[in-house]
Every structure is written in C-alpha cells, then in structure tokens.
Amino acid sequence: MIKGASGYAPSPGYLAARMAMMPELKDPMLPEYTINEYEPLLDSANMSPADWFKIANDIAAHYDEYDGFVVIHGTDTMAYTASALPFMLKPLSKPVIITGSQIPLCEVRNDAHENLITAMLIASQYPIPEVCLL
C-alpha cells in the first residue's frame, strides 16, 4: 500500500521494492523468498471466496518448492481468509502464515515491517502444519 490523494491504495511492485531495501532480509536466519504478486492487486475489503481459492491453488501448485508460505493480506478480511484456507489446503504439513498490519509499510512508524519479518521467520523455522494468523 502507498499513500495517495484519496488514502492508501495497493501499488504493483511496491512490496518487492521495499523488501529489497530491508537489510534484515539479508540475514542468514531469514529464508530466500519469492514474491507472487496478484494482478490486479486488491484491497482486502473487495476480496471474495474466489480470491481464497486463488491463494489456495497457488500454494498447492508450489507446495513442494518451499518450506512454508507467507500470505500478506489486508486486515479487513484476513480473518475470513485464515478461516477458509485450512479447509482448502488439507492435508497441510507446512506453515502458512497470514499477516498484515494496521499501519502500512509506506509509513515511517509501522507494524508491517516487524509482522513481515516475524511471519517469514515462523514460516521458515518452525514446522507448524497449520494456517496461522499473525
């Protein structure tokens, strides 16, 4: 999300650019990662069950390639996504961490930075066979 004239809005490529500037992500404790950015980017208030299926299908399609998954999600509907995904991803033997923030990454003071790093650590370091909300 970036701040625009009418509030915060999703911006293609913004997350990847910000993550590339985070020195913490070069720490050996943190995993290598791939960003799968959806087109179009959605405000989570506009998400529907079809979007949950898309997320679940993408995780299933790449399941054997990764030790865990992080889904970065807006807070408006993340609880619904976190409730639906466990039913769509059975059986699950790896962590799927859904995280978001109250204050977006584009702000100087935000909770997105810590939530993202923590989600990546949990997804890569802990064998939690669950969908978790962080």
C-alpha positions in Angstrom: 0.0 0.0 0.0 1.1 3.5 -0.7 -0.5 6.8 0.4 -2.3 8.5 -2.4 -4.6 11.5 -2.7 -7.7 9.5 -1.5 -6.0 7.3 1.1 -3.9 4.1 0.9 -4.0 2.0 -2.2 -2.3 -1.1 -3.5 0.7 -0.4 -5.8 2.2 -3.0 -8.1 5.9 -3.7 -7.4 5.9 -1.6 -4.2 6.3 -4.6 -1.8 9.2 -6.1 -3.8 11.0 -2.7 -3.9 10.6 -2.1 -0.2 11.7 -5.6 0.7 14.8 -5.2 -1.5 15.8 -2.2 0.7 15.4 -4.1 4.0 18.8 -5.1 5.4 17.2 -7.6 7.8 16.2 -9.8 4.8 19.8 -10.4 4.0 20.3 -12.0 7.4 21.1 -15.8 7.1 18.3 -16.5 9.6 15.8 -15.4 7.1 14.8 -17.5 4.1 15.2 -17.0 0.5 11.9 -16.0 -0.8 9.8 -15.4 -3.9 7.1 -12.8 -4.2 3.9 -13.8 -6.1 2.0 -10.6 -6.7 -1.5 -10.8 -7.9 -2.8 -8.8 -10.9 -4.8 -6.8 -10.2 -3.8 -6.1 -6.6 -6.9 -6.0 -4.4 -7.9 -4.0 -1.3 -8.8 -6.8 1.1 -12.3 -5.2 1.6 -13.0 -6.3 -2.0 -11.9 -9.9 -1.7 -14.3 -12.8 -2.2 -14.2 -16.6 -1.9 -12.8 -16.8 -5.5 -9.7 -15.0 -4.1 -9.3 -17.6 -1.4 -9.4 -20.3 -4.0 -6.7 -18.5 -6.0 -4.4 -18.2 -2.9 -5.0 -21.9 -2.0 -4.4 -23.0 -5.6 -1.1 -21.1 -5.8 0.1 -22.5 -2.5 -0.8 -26.0 -3.7 0.9 -25.5 -7.1 4.2 -24.6 -5.4 3.8 -26.7 -2.2 6.9 -28.9 -2.8 9.1 -25.9 -3.7 9.0 -24.2 -0.3 9.3 -24.9 3.4 6.5 -22.5 4.3 4.3 -19.7 2.9 3.6 -16.2 3.9 0.4 -14.5 2.7 0.4 -10.7 3.0 -3.1 -9.6 3.4 -5.2 -6.5 4.3 -6.8 -6.6 7.7 -10.4 -6.0 6.6 -10.9 -9.7 5.6 -7.8 -11.6 6.7 -9.8 -13.5 9.4 -12.1 -14.9 6.7 -9.1 -15.9 4.5 -7.4 -17.5 7.6 -10.6 -19.4 8.3 -11.2 -20.7 4.8 -7.6 -21.7 3.8 -7.3 -24.7 6.2 -10.3 -26.4 4.6 -8.8 -25.8 1.1 -5.3 -27.0 2.0 -5.9 -30.3 3.6 -3.7 -32.2 4.4 -1.2 -29.5 5.5 2.3 -30.3 6.7 3.9 -26.8 6.4 3.2 -23.4 7.9 1.0 -20.9 6.0 1.3 -17.6 7.8 -1.2 -14.9 7.0 -0.1 -11.4 8.1 -0.9 -7.8 7.6 -0.7 -4.6 9.5 -2.7 -1.7 11.0 -0.1 0.8 9.7 1.3 0.1 6.2 4.9 -0.3 5.3 5.0 3.1 3.5 4.7 4.9 6.8 7.8 5.7 8.9 6.3 4.2 12.0 4.5 0.9 11.1 3.8 -2.6 12.3 4.1 -4.1 8.8 7.9 -4.4 8.9 8.0 -6.5 12.1 5.0 -8.5 11.1 6.6 -9.4 7.8 9.9 -10.4 9.2 8.3 -12.4 12.0 6.0 -14.2 9.5 9.0 -15.1 7.4 10.9 -16.5 10.4 7.9 -18.6 11.5 7.2 -19.9 8.0 10.9 -20.9 7.5 12.0 -22.0 11.0 9.0 -23.8 12.6 7.4 -26.9 11.3 3.8 -25.8 12.2 1.4 -27.7 10.0 -1.3 -25.0 10.2 -2.7 -21.9 8.7 -1.7 -19.2 11.3 -2.8 -15.6 11.6 -0.1 -13.2 12.7 
